[in-house]
Amino acid sequence: MRQKDFPNALLVLNRAQELDPQNIAITKDIALNYYFLRDYNKAIELINPLLDKEESDDQCFQIAGNIYKEMGLAKECEKAYRRGIKKFPESGALYNDLGELMHLQRNYDAIKQWEKGIEQDPSYSKNYYNAAKFYFLTTDKVWSILYAEIFINMEPQGTRTPEIKELLLEGYKKLFTDVNLLQNNKDKNNFVKFFLQSMNKQSSLASLGLNAESLTMIRTRFILDWANSFSSKFPYQLFEYQQQLLQEGMFDAYNQWIFGSVQNLAGFQNWISTHNTEFSSFSNFQKGRIFNIPNGQYYH
């Protein structure tokens, strides 16, 4: 299936099912294989009975919803996702897919699904991707930035990461375009107020323009201020990771990797050639870890 050889995959899976006919995982894979073959009627015929079984997992509901979506049956699609969420209220994948369906229908309550997905399943990356893009197109100046950077760290080599790096850079420009970062924030919670308060202290550094170098300075001062003033009240994995990179001398490379690579590729490549050891250290460090957000760090 991964090699997209779906006819041969079907031969193997059918043989597996003969040997173990009660195995839900095999039936689920056969349904998924038919989905990839675009035989949606056969796929839904196989997946639907699994939804009523006690041992079904959230992927069964996700597959069913995706099949209905491709068939253009929006109501059935939504029903499958919602049934799945009722049974698996901590499934980030189901919240994400339901949010995408709603957004496709121009129902902008989609953001509530992505937010719920982030709250319930904080290590599932796609909700951050969609929420970051959603907030970027609103007046929100904080959550688009935070969710974008979290997504970038969860999927550092992902195909959508360059797009979100660019969004993050533009998000910082939007943030500092506001003459007073603390303006009109009465309805904001303390986490956001403290974030803006700390960023406001760095606004003078943004006055000459934002690039990888100025953002490194701004973010260095921000993270030191946050660590001293707010980290005990609001522990946040993203800021703790930034602080770790700062302490280990890799924060410059990290900011170049995010901002330099999208703002000025030639300049970024030149920076790598003159800071080869530094960038290699960061790359090796990044490859050796998985970035996750722990439960309980939801402040929206």
N, C-alpha and C positions, 0 to 999 in steps of 0.2 A: 504493500500500500504506500509506503514512504517513497518507493521508487516509481510510483504512479503506474505500476503494472497491475491494474485492478482485475483483469480477467484471470491472471494466474493466482492472484491473492484469493479470489473467490474459490478456485479449485482447492487450495490449501485449507481455507476456512471451512468449506463444506465438509471436507474430510475430517477436520477437527470436530465439527458438530456431530458427525456420525459417531465418533468415538465418545463424545461427552455431550449428549443432547440437552442436558439440563444446565449447561454452563452459560450463564447470562453474558459473560464477557465476550464469548465467541459470537453469540447472536448479535450482540451490540456491534461488534466489528463487521459482521456481514452486512448489517443494516447501513453502517457507515460506508462500507465499500460500494453498496448500491447507490448511496447518496453521491459518491464521487463519480460513479458511472452515469449519474443523472437519471437513474431509474427510480424516480421518487415514489411511485406507487408501491413498488416492491419494498423499498426502504421503509416506508411508513407502515406497511403491513407487518413487517418484522419487528419494528421498534415499539409499536403501540401496545402489544400485550405485555411488554416488559414494564410499562409504567405502573401497572397494577400489582406488580410483584413486590413482596416485602424487601427482597434483597436488591432491588434496583438502586442505582446510584444517580448522582446529579447529572452525569454525562448522558444517561438515557434520555432525560427530559431535555437536555441541551440539543442532542441529536434530533429528537422529535421536533422541537421548535424550529431548528434550522431547516429541516426538510419541509415543514409547512411554509416556512418563509420563502423558500425557493419555488414552492408550488403557488405562491401568491395568496395563501390562505392566512391572512393576518390574524384573524380572530382565533383560529385554532393554534397558531403559533404562540400568541400571547397566553392562551389558556395553558399550553404545555409548559411555558416558562414559569407561570404563576403557580401551577401545580407543583413544579419542581422546587420553587422557592419555599412553598408551604412545608414541603417535606425536608428540604435542606436549606434552612434559613441562613446558613453561613457559606453558601456557595457564591463566591465572587463571580464565577463564570456566568451563572444564570442571571444575576443582577446586571452584568455587563450586556448580555445579549438582549435582555428585556429593554434596557435603556437604548440600545442601538435600534431596536424595532420601533420604539416610541419616537425617537429622534427622526427616523425615516418617515414617520407619519406626521412630522412637524408638531409633535407633542413635547414641549420643552420641559415637562415634568420628568423627562428622561434623566435629568441631572440628579433627581432624587434617588433613582435606581443606582446610578454610578456612585453617589455618595454612600448609599447603604452598603454597596459592595465594598467600598473602601473601609467602612467601619467594621463590617462583619468579617471580611477576608482581606486584611491589610497587605498581604504578600502577593495578591493577584494583580498583575501589572496593568491589564487592559482598562480597568476602571479609571486609573490615573491618566492614561492616555486620553480617553474620551472626556474626562472631567477637565483636564488642562486645556484642551481645545475649546470646550464649551465656555469656560470662564474667560478665556482670552478674548472672546467676542463680546463680552459683557463689560460692565464698569469695574468688575472685580480686579484688584491689582495685586492680590496676595496669593490666592489659592491656585491660580494658573501657574504662577512661578514655582510654588512648592510642589505641586503635583507633577509638573513637567520635569523637574530635576529628579524627583523620586523615580519616575518612569525611565529616565535616561540611565539611572543607576541599576534599575532592575533588568533592563534590556540594553546593556552597553554596546552590543554588536548587532542589535535589531535593525531591520530594514526601515523602520519608522523613526529610528533615533535621530538621524540628521534633521528630519522635519521638526522634531520636538526641541532639538538644540536651538534651531533658528527661532522657534516660538519663544523659548526661554530668553534668548537675547532680546527679542522685541518686547517681551514682557517686562524686562528690567528697564527698557527705554520708556515704556508706558508708566511704570512705577515712578521714575524720577522726573517725568514730564509734569507731574502734579507739583504745583508750586509748594504746597504744604502737604506732606504725606499724612499728617494727622487730621486733615480737614474732613469734615462730614463722616466721622467714624463713631457717632453715638450708638449706632446699632451694631457695632462690631464687638465681638467677645474679647476677653482679656488677652488671649493668645495673639490675636490679630493686632490689637492695640500695641502690645509690647513689640511685636515684629516691626510695625510701622514706626514706633517710637525709636527703636534702635536703628532702623534704616534712615530715618530722618537725620540722625547725627552724621551720616556719611554723605549727605546730599551735596556738600561742597566739592567732594571728589568727583561727582558726576558732571559738574558744570562745564568741563572741557570735552565732554563726550564719553561714550561708553565703548570700551573695547576689552579685550582679554586682560590687558594690564590694569586698567582702571577698575574693572570688576573684581580682579584679584585683591586689590587694595581695599575696596569697599567691603567685600565679603570677608576679608581677614578681620577688619575692624568690627564688622557685625558679629562674627562668630565669637570673638573675644569678649565683646560686650554681652552677648547672650549667655555665654558660659558663666560670666561673673554675676549677672543680674537675674536671669530668668530660667536657667536650665534645671534648677532643683524643683521649681514649680511646674514647669512644662518640659519634661524630658522628651526629646524628639530625635529619632534615629538619624535623620538627615543631617541635623546640626552636629550631632555627636560624630558622625562620619567625617564631616568637614573639619571638625576640630582634630580628629585623629590624623587626617592628611596634613593638616597644618603642623602638628607636632612632629610628624615624621618627614617633613621637608618635601612633601609631594603636592602641596596645594597649588603651587604655580602651574605644575604640569597638568593637574586636574582641570583648572580653569582654562588653560590653553586647549586642552582636549575638547572641552565643551564649547567655548566661545570662539577661540581662534580658528578652529576647524571650519566654522560656518561663516565667520565674518571675512576672513582673509586666508584662503587656503595656502597661497604661496608664502605668506608671512608665517603661517603655522608650520609649514614644512621647513622653512628656514630656522624657526625657533627650535624645532626638533634636532636639526643638524648641529646647532650650537649648544644644545642641552641634551645630548644623546643619552648620557648616563642617567640623568634625572628622569627623562621621559621613559626610558626602559624600566627603571625601578617602579615607576607608577604603573606602567602597563602590566608588568609581572604581578604586582600587588593586586591590581584589579582583576586579572584573570584567575587569581587564586582565592577569590571570595565570592559569596553570593549575597547580594544586598536585599534585606527584607525589613519590613516594618513590623515591630512586635504589636501584639494586641494591647489595647488600652491607651495608645497614643493618638487618639482621634479627637481633634480639637475644633472641628467645624460645627 
